[in-house]
Amino acid sequence: MKFLYNKEASKDIITIDGDSYKYLFKVRRIKVGSLVELRNMQDDMLYIYKVVSVNRKSATLKIVTKELSIVESKRSLTIGWCIIDPKVVEKYIASLNEMGVERVVFIKCAYSQANFKINKDRLEKILINSSQQCGRSSFMMIDFANSINDFLRENPNSYLLDFSKRYIDESADSIESIIVGCEGGISKDERALFKDETIVGFNTPLILRSESAAIGVAAKILI
């Protein structure tokens, strides 16, 4: 891990327990006097603590120093992702975070199944773990929209990923927000909300799953 998340990071004295304790003292086997890098994910500071005492289930750390350390993508990208099976989302969401996507907005589209419910709290735990691993100084924001229309009201210059002879590579530098459909794509009425020049596709004859398309979009635009 590049750092550990702790919501108390910034305080002079903090206590480490639970999974963080197990990682530091059971996996890494650090000792009293060792330095530990922490973030609270609420600011851009990296906090350096020293281990001052350890017992069987917890440890006490004292702050040594702090430094401004922003580790983010050079570009901003919002993906409007029409809701798919939450189990699939949970499997792939970390990849979008590691690629530097700023925000994912889950959209109730015409072909989204009504019984699919996205658990934001669960996703944020996954994203925190992802940021600890990749070093990102924040984690990707999660929002929701009741329709593509609602998403477009907040993101009026959005593109749509769909079948198109205008490839995403040609517009990648201009895209700040883009919608990825669910299984089955989007409806004719939803597609009609976009001008032809804002509908882009991949240069491939293959049909991608929704999660593969979302990752492909992030890779094309951010990496």
C-alpha positions as a Markdown table, in Angstrom:
| # | Residue | x | y | z |
|---|---|---|---|---|
| 1 | Met | 0.0 | 0.0 | 0.0 |
| 2 | Lys | 1.2 | 3.6 | -0.7 |
| 3 | Phe | -0.5 | 4.9 | 2.4 |
| 4 | Leu | -3.2 | 4.0 | 4.9 |
| 5 | Tyr | -6.6 | 5.7 | 5.3 |
| 6 | Asn | -7.6 | 6.9 | 8.7 |
| 7 | Lys | -10.3 | 9.5 | 9.2 |
| 8 | Glu | -8.5 | 10.9 | 12.3 |
| 9 | Ala | -5.3 | 11.6 | 10.3 |
| 10 | Ser | -4.1 | 15.2 | 11.1 |
| 11 | Lys | -4.6 | 14.8 | 14.9 |
| 12 | Asp | -1.5 | 14.8 | 17.1 |
| 13 | Ile | -2.2 | 11.4 | 18.6 |
| 14 | Ile | -4.3 | 8.6 | 16.9 |
| 15 | Thr | -5.1 | 5.0 | 17.6 |
| 16 | Ile | -4.8 | 2.3 | 14.9 |
| 17 | Asp | -6.9 | -0.9 | 15.3 |
| 18 | Gly | -8.9 | -3.3 | 13.1 |
| 19 | Asp | -7.7 | -4.1 | 9.6 |
| 20 | Ser | -5.1 | -1.3 | 9.6 |
| 21 | Tyr | -3.6 | -2.7 | 12.8 |
| 22 | Lys | -3.4 | -6.2 | 11.2 |
| 23 | Tyr | -1.8 | -4.9 | 8.1 |
| 24 | Leu | 0.8 | -2.9 | 9.8 |
| 25 | Phe | 1.7 | -5.2 | 12.6 |
| 26 | Lys | 0.8 | -8.7 | 11.3 |
| 27 | Val | 1.6 | -8.3 | 7.6 |
| 28 | Arg | 4.3 | -5.7 | 7.5 |
| 29 | Arg | 5.5 | -6.4 | 11.0 |
| 30 | Ile | 6.6 | -2.9 | 11.7 |
| 31 | Lys | 7.9 | -2.0 | 15.2 |
| 32 | Val | 7.7 | 0.8 | 17.7 |
| 33 | Gly | 9.6 | 3.8 | 16.2 |
| 34 | Ser | 8.6 | 3.0 | 12.6 |
| 35 | Leu | 7.1 | 5.8 | 10.4 |
| 36 | Val | 3.6 | 5.3 | 8.8 |
| 37 | Glu | 2.1 | 7.4 | 6.0 |
| 38 | Leu | -1.6 | 8.2 | 6.5 |
| 39 | Arg | -4.3 | 10.2 | 4.7 |
| 40 | Asn | -7.8 | 11.2 | 5.8 |
| 41 | Met | -9.1 | 11.6 | 2.2 |
| 42 | Gln | -10.6 | 14.9 | 3.1 |
| 43 | Asp | -7.6 | 17.1 | 2.2 |
| 44 | Asp | -4.5 | 16.8 | 0.1 |
| 45 | Met | -2.1 | 16.3 | 3.0 |
| 46 | Leu | 0.1 | 13.2 | 3.6 |
| 47 | Tyr | 0.6 | 12.8 | 7.3 |
| 48 | Ile | 3.6 | 11.0 | 8.7 |
| 49 | Tyr | 3.2 | 9.3 | 12.1 |
| 50 | Lys | 5.6 | 7.5 | 14.4 |
| 51 | Val | 4.5 | 4.3 | 16.2 |
| 52 | Val | 5.0 | 5.1 | 19.9 |
| 53 | Ser | 3.3 | 2.0 | 21.5 |
| 54 | Val | 1.8 | -1.3 | 20.4 |
| 55 | Asn | -0.5 | -3.7 | 22.3 |
| 56 | Arg | -2.3 | -6.9 | 21.3 |
| 57 | Lys | -5.2 | -5.2 | 19.4 |
| 58 | Ser | -4.2 | -1.5 | 18.8 |
| 59 | Ala | -1.3 | 0.9 | 18.5 |
| 60 | Thr | -0.7 | 4.5 | 19.3 |
| 61 | Leu | 0.8 | 6.8 | 16.7 |
| 62 | Lys | 2.1 | 10.4 | 17.1 |
| 63 | Ile | 2.3 | 12.9 | 14.2 |
| 64 | Val | 5.8 | 13.8 | 13.1 |
| 65 | Thr | 5.2 | 15.9 | 10.0 |
| 66 | Lys | 2.8 | 16.5 | 7.1 |
| 67 | Glu | 3.2 | 17.6 | 3.5 |
| 68 | Leu | 1.0 | 18.7 | 0.7 |
| 69 | Ser | 0.9 | 15.7 | -1.7 |
| 70 | Ile | -1.7 | 15.7 | -4.6 |
| 71 | Val | -1.7 | 12.6 | -6.6 |
| 72 | Glu | -4.5 | 12.8 | -9.2 |
| 73 | Ser | -5.1 | 12.4 | -12.9 |
| 74 | Lys | -4.1 | 15.3 | -15.0 |
| 75 | Arg | -7.6 | 15.4 | -16.6 |
| 76 | Ser | -11.1 | 15.5 | -15.2 |
| 77 | Leu | -13.6 | 12.9 | -16.4 |
| 78 | Thr | -17.1 | 12.1 | -15.3 |
| 79 | Ile | -18.7 | 8.9 | -16.5 |
| 80 | Gly | -22.5 | 8.6 | -16.5 |
| 81 | Trp | -23.0 | 4.9 | -16.1 |
| 82 | Cys | -26.4 | 3.5 | -16.7 |
| 83 | Ile | -27.1 | 1.1 | -13.8 |
| 84 | Ile | -26.1 | -2.5 | -14.2 |
| 85 | Asp | -25.8 | -5.4 | -11.7 |
| 86 | Pro | -24.3 | -4.0 | -8.5 |
| 87 | Lys | -22.1 | -7.1 | -8.2 |
| 88 | Val | -20.5 | -6.3 | -11.5 |
| 89 | Val | -20.0 | -2.7 | -10.5 |
| 90 | Glu | -18.3 | -3.7 | -7.3 |
| 91 | Lys | -15.9 | -5.9 | -9.3 |
| 92 | Tyr | -14.8 | -3.2 | -11.7 |
| 93 | Ile | -15.2 | 0.1 | -9.9 |
| 94 | Ala | -11.7 | 0.1 | -8.4 |
| 95 | Ser | -10.2 | 0.0 | -12.0 |
| 96 | Leu | -12.0 | 3.3 | -12.8 |
| 97 | Asn | -10.7 | 4.8 | -9.6 |
| 98 | Glu | -7.1 | 3.7 | -10.4 |
| 99 | Met | -7.3 | 5.2 | -13.9 |
| 100 | Gly | -8.2 | 8.6 | -12.4 |
| 101 | Val | -11.9 | 9.0 | -13.2 |
| 102 | Glu | -13.1 | 11.9 | -11.1 |
| 103 | Arg | -16.7 | 10.9 | -10.8 |
| 104 | Val | -19.2 | 8.2 | -11.7 |
| 105 | Val | -22.9 | 9.1 | -11.8 |
| 106 | Phe | -25.1 | 6.0 | -11.8 |
| 107 | Ile | -28.1 | 6.7 | -14.1 |
| 108 | Lys | -31.5 | 5.0 | -14.1 |
| 109 | Cys | -31.8 | 4.5 | -17.9 |
| 110 | Ala | -34.7 | 3.0 | -19.9 |
| 111 | Tyr | -33.1 | -0.4 | -20.0 |
| 112 | Ser | -31.7 | -0.5 | -16.4 |
| 113 | Gln | -33.4 | -3.2 | -14.3 |
| 114 | Ala | -35.5 | -1.6 | -11.6 |
| 115 | Asn | -34.4 | -4.1 | -8.9 |
| 116 | Phe | -30.7 | -3.1 | -9.2 |
| 117 | Lys | -29.7 | -1.0 | -6.2 |
| 118 | Ile | -26.2 | 0.6 | -5.9 |
| 119 | Asn | -24.8 | 0.6 | -2.4 |
| 120 | Lys | -22.8 | 3.9 | -2.2 |
| 121 | Asp | -21.3 | 3.1 | 1.2 |
| 122 | Arg | -20.0 | -0.3 | 0.0 |
| 123 | Leu | -18.5 | 1.3 | -3.1 |
| 124 | Glu | -16.7 | 4.0 | -1.1 |
| 125 | Lys | -15.0 | 1.3 | 1.0 |
| 126 | Ile | -13.8 | -0.4 | -2.2 |
| 127 | Leu | -12.6 | 3.0 | -3.5 |
| 128 | Ile | -10.7 | 3.8 | -0.3 |
| 129 | Asn | -8.9 | 0.5 | -0.5 |
| 130 | Ser | -8.2 | 1.2 | -4.2 |
| 131 | Ser | -6.7 | 4.6 | -3.5 |
| 132 | Gln | -4.5 | 3.1 | -0.7 |
| 133 | Gln | -3.1 | 0.7 | -3.3 |
| 134 | Cys | -2.6 | 3.0 | -6.2 |
| 135 | Gly | -1.6 | 6.1 | -4.2 |
| 136 | Arg | -4.4 | 8.4 | -5.4 |
| 137 | Ser | -4.8 | 11.2 | -2.8 |
| 138 | Ser | -8.6 | 11.1 | -3.1 |
| 139 | Phe | -11.1 | 8.6 | -4.2 |
| 140 | Met | -13.6 | 8.8 | -7.0 |
| 141 | Met | -16.9 | 10.5 | -6.3 |
| 142 | Ile | -20.2 | 8.6 | -6.6 |
| 143 | Asp | -23.5 | 10.3 | -7.5 |
| 144 | Phe | -26.9 | 9.3 | -8.9 |
| 145 | Ala | -29.3 | 10.6 | -11.6 |
| 146 | Asn | -32.9 | 9.5 | -12.1 |
| 147 | Ser | -32.6 | 9.8 | -15.9 |
| 148 | Ile | -30.2 | 10.7 | -18.8 |
| 149 | Asn | -32.1 | 14.0 | -19.0 |
| 150 | Asp | -31.3 | 14.8 | -15.4 |
| 151 | Phe | -27.6 | 13.9 | -16.0 |
| 152 | Leu | -27.5 | 16.2 | -19.1 |
| 153 | Arg | -29.0 | 19.1 | -17.1 |
| 154 | Glu | -25.9 | 19.0 | -14.9 |
| 155 | Asn | -23.5 | 18.0 | -17.6 |
| 156 | Pro | -24.8 | 19.6 | -20.8 |
| 157 | Asn | -21.7 | 19.0 | -22.9 |
| 158 | Ser | -21.7 | 15.2 | -22.4 |
| 159 | Tyr | -20.9 | 12.7 | -25.1 |
| 160 | Leu | -22.6 | 9.3 | -25.6 |
| 161 | Leu | -20.7 | 6.1 | -26.1 |
| 162 | Asp | -22.7 | 4.1 | -28.7 |
| 163 | Phe | -22.2 | 2.5 | -32.1 |
| 164 | Ser | -20.8 | 5.3 | -34.3 |
| 165 | Lys | -18.4 | 5.8 | -37.1 |
| 166 | Arg | -17.0 | 8.8 | -35.1 |
| 167 | Tyr | -14.5 | 7.1 | -32.9 |
| 168 | Ile | -13.7 | 8.2 | -29.4 |
| 169 | Asp | -10.1 | 8.6 | -30.2 |
| 170 | Glu | -11.0 | 11.6 | -32.5 |
| 171 | Ser | -12.8 | 13.4 | -29.7 |
| 172 | Ala | -10.9 | 12.2 | -26.6 |
| 173 | Asp | -9.2 | 15.5 | -25.9 |
| 174 | Ser | -12.6 | 17.3 | -25.8 |
| 175 | Ile | -14.5 | 14.8 | -23.6 |
| 176 | Glu | -15.0 | 15.8 | -20.0 |
| 177 | Ser | -18.2 | 13.7 | -19.4 |
| 178 | Ile | -19.6 | 10.7 | -21.2 |
| 179 | Ile | -22.5 | 8.3 | -20.8 |
| 180 | Val | -22.0 | 4.5 | -21.0 |
| 181 | Gly | -25.2 | 2.4 | -21.5 |
| 182 | Cys | -26.3 | -0.6 | -19.6 |
| 183 | Glu | -26.7 | -4.1 | -21.1 |
| 184 | Gly | -28.9 | -3.6 | -24.1 |
| 185 | Gly | -27.7 | 0.0 | -24.6 |
| 186 | Ile | -30.0 | 3.0 | -24.5 |
| 187 | Ser | -33.4 | 3.7 | -26.0 |
| 188 | Lys | -34.1 | 5.6 | -29.2 |
| 189 | Asp | -35.6 | 8.5 | -27.2 |
| 190 | Glu | -32.5 | 8.6 | -25.0 |
| 191 | Arg | -30.2 | 8.6 | -28.1 |
| 192 | Ala | -32.2 | 11.4 | -29.6 |
| 193 | Leu | -31.0 | 13.7 | -26.8 |
| 194 | Phe | -27.5 | 13.8 | -28.4 |
| 195 | Lys | -26.3 | 15.5 | -31.5 |
| 196 | Asp | -24.5 | 13.2 | -34.0 |
| 197 | Glu | -21.2 | 14.8 | -33.3 |
| 198 | Thr | -21.4 | 13.9 | -29.6 |
| 199 | Ile | -22.1 | 10.2 | -30.2 |
| 200 | Val | -18.8 | 8.3 | -30.3 |
| 201 | Gly | -17.8 | 4.6 | -30.5 |
| 202 | Phe | -14.9 | 2.3 | -30.4 |
| 203 | Asn | -13.0 | 1.2 | -33.6 |
| 204 | Thr | -13.9 | -2.5 | -33.2 |
| 205 | Pro | -16.5 | -4.9 | -34.6 |
| 206 | Leu | -16.8 | -6.5 | -31.2 |
| 207 | Ile | -19.6 | -5.7 | -28.8 |
| 208 | Leu | -18.4 | -4.8 | -25.3 |
| 209 | Arg | -20.1 | -5.5 | -22.0 |
| 210 | Ser | -21.1 | -2.3 | -20.1 |
| 211 | Glu | -18.2 | -2.6 | -17.6 |
| 212 | Ser | -15.7 | -3.3 | -20.4 |
| 213 | Ala | -16.9 | -0.2 | -22.2 |
| 214 | Ala | -16.6 | 2.0 | -19.1 |
| 215 | Ile | -13.0 | 0.9 | -18.5 |
| 216 | Gly | -12.2 | 1.4 | -22.2 |
| 217 | Val | -13.6 | 4.9 | -22.1 |
| 218 | Ala | -11.4 | 5.8 | -19.1 |
| 219 | Ala | -8.4 | 4.3 | -20.7 |
| 220 | Lys | -8.9 | 6.1 | -24.0 |
| 221 | Ile | -9.4 | 9.5 | -22.3 |
| 222 | Leu | -7.2 | 9.4 | -19.2 |
| 223 | Ile | -4.2 | 7.1 | -19.9 |
